[in-house]
Amino acid sequence: MKKWSLLSVLLSTSVFANLHLAPPDFETEKGRAIFVDFKTAEYDITYNVMWKKTSVKSKIIFQADKTGKPVFDLIPTAKNAYLNGVPVSIIETQSPDGSKLRQIDHEVGPGQHTLELENKFSRNVRYNLLTRKVSSAFWIRDLKYRKFMEQYIPSNFEFDQYQMIMNVTFAGTSRARQDIYTNGALTQTSPNSYRIVYPEYFTVSCPYFHTTPKGRKKRLDFTYPSIDGRQIPVTVYTSWWSHPSKFKAEAQKVMKELEADYGPWGHPSLVAYETIPGTGGMEHAGATQTSLAALDHEMLHSYFAKGVMPANGNSGWIDEAIASWRDKGYRRSPLPNFTGSNLGSQSVYKRNTDSRAYALGAEFMAYIDYRLQDIGGLKSFLKGYFQAYKHTVITTEHFKNNLEFFSGLDLTQDFETYIWGENPTDSKQHEEANPHHKEISRVLFNTLL
Ligand SMILES: [Zn+2]
């Protein structure tokens, strides 16, 4: 439709320069903390299979638009950091809501800068000394903060989209006998090294990377004929206790449904790893690690969450609301069954999704569907919204504005009450864990490797 393409044109002038979506800069003990725009991040990741050590050397080129000390995040300790070739220290600091992040203890001015640093990580890595092989996965979670790529590699926050490249080397062996599963473009660069180039539209919650000893997982590779004519490469894989044929059949069924509802698959490929029943899953962009039962939910997230992407924790409710609304059969309801919530109006520094997004969000979407029933309902809006804004980062305000633009309705009161409102008892009751994104212990994650 014309109105969509008009908005798209307006937006395309600012694609990937997302600093306007960053939270406000703030003061720390060490000086003014500024958010910056990552342009490229190249990570040299070395798995030393002799010494069981995993190390990362990173080179990040970023743009600052004002003077201050840049913030980013990395949970492991940073070492040997250089800013524009000069040694700097990387300190731990806190945003005004008390959440931890990293800050370069050196002031920069507006312009482009280069940060180089090193770190080690051990989360979700398991070495086998005898075979000189390794299992490692960059799993993520979104209901708790600091669970994205910053667990492993220095990263920016969800508002930013930037080119990520990983050069992965298996040191201590002349020839790597590893399988690599990824949603980036993979090439082998030597008998024991690989290069993965991720799409430029990715944010810190998008990349998928999992390496296992060769042949450890059972995999099926096939192509899916998209409605846009592409043959989409699909890889499904599972552990010894299952067979990927069930995953293949389910992935094909879900892909057909989603393409019919929302248009062509928005990513270059699909990678899906079957985990233990009852454990739910997590979505990456065109990739997921998930139980069979949650595969459909996680694939929907390749449209909403990792196709149209949330800028921050206050926008994370949107995609869980849409996914849960679908899980519950696209109900239509003349009124939500709760009196109000603050799902989208918490700290501007919030980085995780509110776990009430499933229950309350689905109710709110059922209500919006009711309001839009004369113009094809919410699904018809979402199809256009996805087509116009896939590969971009959005906020609750953006979602509301577009809903109003599409429908001609004034939804201010609805958002003020149900999304940006008070936090009454009836909304607090819905803080239960969602079956699709259960919290997984370190031990369980380890068994999935
Ligand atoms: Zn979800």
Residues whose N, C-alpha, C, O or C-beta is under 5 A from the ligand:
A	BS01	ZN	E320 A323 H436
